Amino acid sequence: MVAGERERLPGSAVEVARLPRGRHDLPREFVSRTQRDRLIDAMARVVAEKGYANASLTEVCAAAGVSTRAFYEHFTDKEACLLAAFDLGVELMQKTVAEAFARPASWPQRIHCGLDTLLRLLAAEPAFAVLAVVEVLAAGPRARERRRILLESYGGFFAEVPQRPGGPVVPAGVVEAVIAGVYGVIFDLVSTGRVAELPDRLPDLTYFVLVPFLGPAVAARVAASG
């Protein structure tokens, strides 16, 4: 991996290394990339602690160890920095979940594995979870549109739903309702400081996701398989 690149969610407990003070021989590109990474991490941490509305640029810059002047070399304003944190984190999160879902298995087991990965990842990165699930709603219309696109993308995981022989036709809109329901449970836990409990909800959420398409018997069996 190239120095300065990252495979961590914003706000991770593993911090980006601070740059040395004073004169140094580090390449300008490396310095710029490291400053940007630190600002993105700091935005997630400060927003998780204080909320988007109360997070000041001064606090974000202080947490990042970056000057306000340097902040404006990377971002036009606080919203732009939050959107960068959201976009980066979601890209890495979706990549990880998609890789878990793509493992060879039946569709129900792949759903179970993808959900497990999502819940564990959010629980392991509570600052990013707060930013991406809760505070994104307070950051304005562009951030809310990002959230809408994210939720809509989860529809792709239902493209291979198996047909139940003789089963009823699943009404249009059920996939959207299922995604909204899962999001609602995640939102409730994250917004009330219970993000660590997310992995414990895997059995019920697996059942909830599968039951409209496969029936209660199969949904219960898969939900209990983990």
N, C-alpha and C positions, 0 to 999 in steps of 0.2 A: 504494500500500500504506500502511496506517495505521502511524504511527511506532511502533516496538517490535515489530511483527509480523515474522515471519521465514519465509524459504523456504530455510533451510539445515539440514543434518542436525546433530544434537547432536555437539559435539566438533570442529566445522569449524575449519579453520585461520583462517577469517575470524571474528574475535572480535566479540562484542557490545560496543558502546561502553561504557566505564565511566562511571558517574555522577560528576558533579563533587562534590568534597568540600565539607563545610560547608553553609551555607545556600544555597538555590537556589529558583527559582520554577517548577520543573518540576511538572507535575500529578502528584498522588499515584498515579493509575492508571498513568501512564507509568513512574514510578519502580518500582512494584510489578511491572509486566510486564517491565521491563528486569532487575530483580533475579532474577526467576524464570528468564528466558532465560539469564542468566549462570550460575546454579546448574545448570541442565540441561546447558549446555555443559561446565562444570567437572566435573560428575559423569562425563560421557563421557570426558573427558581423563584424570582421575585414575584411573578404573576401568581404562582401557586401559593405563595405566602400571603400576599396582600390583595390579590384580585387585580384584574386588568385596569379597572378604573382608578385604583389607588397606587398603581405601580408608576413611579416617576422615572424619567430618564436618568436622573442623578443617581438613584438607587441601582438601576440596571448597570450603569457605567461603573459604579463603585464595586458592585459584585463581580463584574468582569475584569476589573483592574485596567480599564480602558478609559481614556479621556473622552469628554463629551465631543470635543472636536473630531476625534477619531471615529466616534459613533456616526457622525454625519458624513463621513467618508464612505460608509457602508450602507446606511439606511436613511431615508428621507425623514422618517418619524417613528414613533413608538409602534404604530399600527404595522408599518412595513417590517419592523423587526419581529413582531409577533407572527405575522403571516409567514415570514421566512422560517421561524421555528416550527410553526404548524406544518408547513409544506415538507420540510426536511424530515420531521418526525413521522409524519404520515407515510411518506415514501418508504422509509425504513421499516415501519410497522407493517405496511401492506406487503412489502417484499417478503418479510419473515412469515407472515400468515399465509401468503400464497404458496410459499415453499412447503409449509406444513400441509396445506390442503392438497398439494400436488403429489404427495407420496402415494405409492401404489396401495390401493385399498378400495373397498366399496364406497359409494357416495356417502352413506350415513356415517361410516367410520372417518371419512375425510372431513366431514362437517365437524364431527366430534374433535378431531385433531386440530383443525383450524381454530375452533372456539377455544380450546385449551391453550393454544399458543397465544391468542389475542388476550385472554384474561390474565395469563401469567406475565406476559410482557407489560401490560398496563400496571399490574400489581408491583412489578419490579421497578417501575419508573413512575412513581407517584406524581412528581412535578409535571412531567409531560402529560400524564393522564388528566390532571386538573386543567392544564392549558387547553388540551385538545378536546376534552369532553364538556367542560363546564365554562371556562372563561372565554372560549371562542365565541360564545353567544353574546358576550358583552363587548366584543371588539369591532362591531359595525357590520354593515351589509356585505362587504367583501369577505370577511371571515365567516359569516353565516352561509354564504354561498359555497365556500370551501367545504364547510361541514355537510351541506346538502349533497354536494358531488361525492364526498366520501361515503355517505350512507347509501347513495344510489349505486355506487360501485360494488357494494356487497351483493347486489342482485346477480352478479356474475357467478357467484358460488351456487346458485340454484339452476344454472343452465342444464345440468345433467340429472335433474330429479327423476328417479325411476318411476315408471308408471305402475300403479297397483292394479293387477288384473281384477277386473270387476269392481274396482273401488270407485267412489264418487269423483266427479270432476272437481278439482280444487278451484274455487272461484278466483277470478282475476283480482289482483290487489292483495292476495294473502302474503306473497313474498314481502311486499312493502310493509305490511302490518307486522310481520315477524321481525323484520329488521328494526322497525321502530320499537317493538317490544323489548328486544335485546338491548338496544341503546338505552331505553328507559331504565332498565335494571342497572346497567353500568353507570348511568348518570346519577341515579339515586345513591349508589355506594360511593362514588367518587366525590359527589357534592357534599356528602355528610361525613367525610373523613374516614371511610371504611374501605378504601381501595385495596387493602391487604386481603379483604374477604372475597375479592373477585374470583379467584380460582375455586373457592368452595361452592360457587354457584354453577359450576360446569354441569353437573348432572341435571339440574332443573332447566337450565337454558338449552342443553342438548335436547331434552325431551320436548320443550316448547317449540324449538325450531323444526324438529322432525315430525311431530305428531300430525300436523295437517296433511302431510304428504304420504306418510307411511303407516299411519294408524298408531294407536296406543301401545300395542304389544311390541312392535319393532322399536318404536321410539324409547320405550322403557328399557328394553334389552340393551340398546346402544348406550343409553344414558348411564346405565349401571356398569358398562364394560371398562370404564377407566378407573 
